[in-house]
Amino acid sequence: MKILVTGGAGFIGSHVVDAYLEAGHQVVVVDDLSTGKKENLNPKAKFHQMDILDDKLQHLLQDEHIEVVNHHAAQIKVKASLEDPYFDVKVNVLGSVLLLDLCRRAGVKKFIYASSGGAQYGEMEKSPFPETHPSRPFSVYGASKVSVELYVDVFAQNFGLEYVLLRYANVYGPRQDALGEGGVVAIFTHGMLHNGDFVIFGDGYNVRDYVYVKDVARANLLALDYAHNDVFNIGTGAGTTTNQLFETLAKATGYSQPPRRTVPRLGDLKKSVLDCAKAKKLLKWEPQYDLASGLKETIDYYNKRL
Ligand SMILES: NC(=O)c1ccc[n+]([C@@H]2O[C@H](COP(=O)([O-])OP(=O)(O)OC[C@H]3O[C@@H](n4cnc5c(N)ncnc54)[C@H](O)[C@@H]3O)[C@@H](O)[C@H]2O)c1
């Protein structure tokens, strides 16, 4: 298949590109390198440095005869989405809807969308949450993710675009940005190996479902051949507190300083764990990495970059 991966120079998108190429597909990447990096790019993929809002994207989809669009390009910062909602909505909602419209015009068959489980369901009293749980996003970023899912379905109903929506838990692994707002595993691992000091926001009892990026890439591979329009949670179903994560990584990297603690961050949830039984049953996907094996590969990656 010929597949366009938007955001293919980013953390998750670049692993999806690797998995597609390894399975023998042809891959075209569109990325504006706003947070993505050239070094993440697989040299076997054809790369276009381009904003998804650029008019030239339509010609690219047509000229390259793209059959599947896998959409990972996004503004991903939760706090930033509350501070500058216009930018989040412009990239995440408008950019996605325009991309869907281009898919329709270029005759693209299928759309795979990187959605979010944590940002989607909001605060979780009782967890893990299945896909049927009502959406109640707590941030502009989360609301953007939910609304794009609705637009994808609108394009399916009206124009026959096939789709798979993948709602990720907290993804971690090699190539995640260790200096930004997001990936706590990357921030802790990189910082501990550099003997830095840390701030934990809130009491550290926030619970998250950490899923390894190679498992997420495999879900994107299975989504190519999944024949129905559907939505799947992609996580592990296991909850880990920030304090537990800190202690596990400190032990594995030999780091001995205690973290500093400060007030919770804007938009942060207390608990977010996904029920992934549906992906197991229908998509035939389940995580192959537990937290220990995923963290080991992640630490090895940051160690090699020291
Ligand atoms: N990291 C997670 O835990 C997580 C969880 C749920 C969902 N997601 C979703 O997965 C996707 C990838 O996230 P990530 O963690 O790899 O982030 P990332 O920032 O590494 O990747 C995003 C990529 O999109 C590119 N990009 C951003 N705006 C663009 C634009 N206007 N035009 C073209 N390219 C643009 C960036 O340069 C980057 O390469 C996002 O859609 C995100 O919402 C991530």
The ligand as a Tripos MOL2 file, in Angstrom:
@<TRIPOS>MOLECULE
LIG
   44    48     1     0     0
SMALL
NO_CHARGES

@<TRIPOS>ATOM
      1 N1          2.4170   10.9440   23.1270 N.am      1 LIG1
      2 C1          1.2930   10.4440   23.6130 C.2       1 LIG1
      3 O1          1.2880    9.8770   24.7170 O.2       1 LIG1
      4 C2          0.0030   10.5440   22.8350 C.ar      1 LIG1
      5 C3         -1.1800   10.0760   23.4170 C.ar      1 LIG1
      6 C4         -2.3720   10.1640   22.7220 C.ar      1 LIG1
      7 C5         -2.3760   10.6690   21.4230 C.ar      1 LIG1
      8 N2         -1.2190   11.1310   20.8600 N.ar      1 LIG1
      9 C6         -1.2780   11.6740   19.4960 C.3       1 LIG1
     10 O2         -0.2660   11.0700   18.7000 O.3       1 LIG1
     11 C7          0.1770   12.0000   17.7160 C.3       1 LIG1
     12 C8          1.7060   12.0970   17.7410 C.3       1 LIG1
     13 O3          2.1190   12.5700   19.0260 O.3       1 LIG1
     14 P1          3.6550   12.5450   19.4730 P.3       1 LIG1
     15 O4          3.6740   12.3010   20.9330 O.co2     1 LIG1
     16 O5          4.4330   11.6530   18.5800 O.co2     1 LIG1
     17 O6          4.0740   14.0650   19.2600 O.3       1 LIG1
     18 P2          5.2130   14.7300   18.3900 P.3       1 LIG1
     19 O7          5.1730   16.2050   18.6850 O.co2     1 LIG1
     20 O8          6.5020   14.0220   18.5300 O.co2     1 LIG1
     21 O9          4.6710   14.4760   16.9020 O.3       1 LIG1
     22 C9          3.8510   15.3730   16.2100 C.3       1 LIG1
     23 C10         4.4750   15.5950   14.8430 C.3       1 LIG1
     24 O10         3.6100   16.4230   14.0600 O.3       1 LIG1
     25 C11         4.3930   17.4450   13.4390 C.3       1 LIG1
     26 N3          3.4970   18.5810   13.2330 N.ar      1 LIG1
     27 C12         2.9340   19.3650   14.1870 C.ar      1 LIG1
     28 N4          2.1730   20.3040   13.6200 N.ar      1 LIG1
     29 C13         2.2380   20.1050   12.2700 C.ar      1 LIG1
     30 C14         1.6610   20.7560   11.1490 C.ar      1 LIG1
     31 N5          0.8500   21.8180   11.2860 N.pl3     1 LIG1
     32 N6          1.9430   20.2840    9.9140 N.ar      1 LIG1
     33 C15         2.7830   19.2140    9.7460 C.ar      1 LIG1
     34 N7          3.3540   18.5670   10.7750 N.ar      1 LIG1
     35 C16         3.0830   19.0060   12.0200 C.ar      1 LIG1
     36 C17         5.5470   17.7180   14.3870 C.3       1 LIG1
     37 O11         6.6560   18.3090   13.7650 O.3       1 LIG1
     38 C18         5.8420   16.3170   14.9190 C.3       1 LIG1
     39 O12         6.7710   15.6560   14.0930 O.3       1 LIG1
     40 C19        -0.5270   13.3230   18.0090 C.3       1 LIG1
     41 O13        -1.6580   13.4140   17.1630 O.3       1 LIG1
     42 C20        -0.9870   13.1690   19.4410 C.3       1 LIG1
     43 O14        -2.1370   13.9240   19.7270 O.3       1 LIG1
     44 C21        -0.0310   11.0890   21.5360 C.ar      1 LIG1
@<TRIPOS>BOND
     1     1     2 1
     2     2     3 2
     3     2     4 1
     4     4     5 ar
     5     4    44 ar
     6     5     6 ar
     7     6     7 ar
     8     7     8 ar
     9     8     9 1
    10     8    44 ar
    11     9    10 1
    12     9    42 1
    13    10    11 1
    14    11    12 1
    15    11    40 1
    16    12    13 1
    17    13    14 1
    18    14    15 2
    19    14    16 1
    20    14    17 1
    21    17    18 1
    22    18    19 2
    23    18    20 1
    24    18    21 1
    25    21    22 1
    26    22    23 1
    27    23    24 1
    28    23    38 1
    29    24    25 1
    30    25    26 1
    31    25    36 1
    32    26    27 ar
    33    26    35 ar
    34    27    28 ar
    35    28    29 ar
    36    29    30 ar
    37    29    35 ar
    38    30    31 1
    39    30    32 ar
    40    32    33 ar
    41    33    34 ar
    42    34    35 ar
    43    36    37 1
    44    36    38 1
    45    38    39 1
    46    40    41 1
    47    40    42 1
    48    42    43 1
@<TRIPOS>SUBSTRUCTURE
     1 LIG1         1 GROUP 0 **** ****
